[in-house]
């Protein structure tokens, strides 16, 4: 399997490197340590990505240039076994009575723990533009993209460099499999952890992007933007090549609309930005169908329908030293409604509806386009299905980019 994936990646990469227009390489350091005993200490690069783009004429000179893009990324870190759902039936914890939760036959179906999760992703797409954006008087009105995505992930026992029997999720200290994991197992609720815990899932996507906006200054726009996407990851698309069971058999529809209005945009005497601010608003809707939804496509609280509304204020500060050295601050409020059946539940009997609301913020520092620092935070004041109080969260990330 590993040799096959390596061969596919090399075959795709070599011709692109020969006829390359440009490529971008990036890596990031964030505050999440990977593996048992905090391997990495929050300072080791836990993710790396590489992308390459090639522009060419596909439909002739009367149409905009087409773009072929390949992106490859990999990373590793801790992941958690979702203990809010039974592994055999996918029944959610929150849908049960207290007596049901603690009955012997149900209680034993909840598993929990953490594991070491190396993963990689390959994303290919061909994109073609049509028409002219009437607001900007230039650029494409609509872009159509056909894409293929494949994800490869492993669920390993603890950290391969730092063995620790205190963090065993899949095996006992003597090396025997821990129930319900082991060779030949099929786990409807968590298919990416069944059998040998090697998961490969593939999907196709068709997207359209509609541009009815214009640039008004650094990080500022006026107008609207929309996106429509249909995604399909059926079992016949090499999603049953792992030793046991189907890893993916789903489809997804997604729609997104945003509007932006510039409040002010001022420039320094040398033409660089002094200060810009815009107000933005967006709505999105998605539906996830199918009987086997892979880990990276599971919606919030596993409810099939998602509708989100967000409004935010974006302020970009002055350029300093150069045009790609500046900061911006973004503050917003988000409301998301989830409803419908529970994905990966075998019986499909459970239905629910919930509202989640939060305040969120982001501070971004960019230095010569090479180093980017992000600090994000949020205050969740409506937690939906879970009867718990509000809470704060925060995260930080440093990224490095190289473009040739």
Secondary structure, DSSP 8 states (H G I E B T S, - for coil): -HHHHHHHHHHHHHHHHHT-SEEEEEEEEES---SGGGTTTTTS--EEEEEEEEEE-SS-TTS--EEEEEEEEEE--EEE--TTB-TTT--BGGGS-HHHHHSHHHHTT----EEE--EEEEEEEEEEEES--TTTTSS-SEEEEEEEEEEEEE-BSS-SSS--GGG-SSB-TTS-B-TT-STT---STTGGGSTTSEEEEEEEEEEEEEEEEEEEETTEEEEEEEEEEEEEE-TTTT-S-SSSS-S-EEEEEEEEEEEEEEEEEEE-TTS-EEEEEEEEEEEEEEEEEEEE--GGG--GGGEEEEEEEEEEEEEE----SSTT-EEEEEEEEEEEEEEEEETT-SS---EEEEEEEEEEEEEEEEETTTEEEEEEEEEEEEETTS----EEEEEEEEEEEEE-
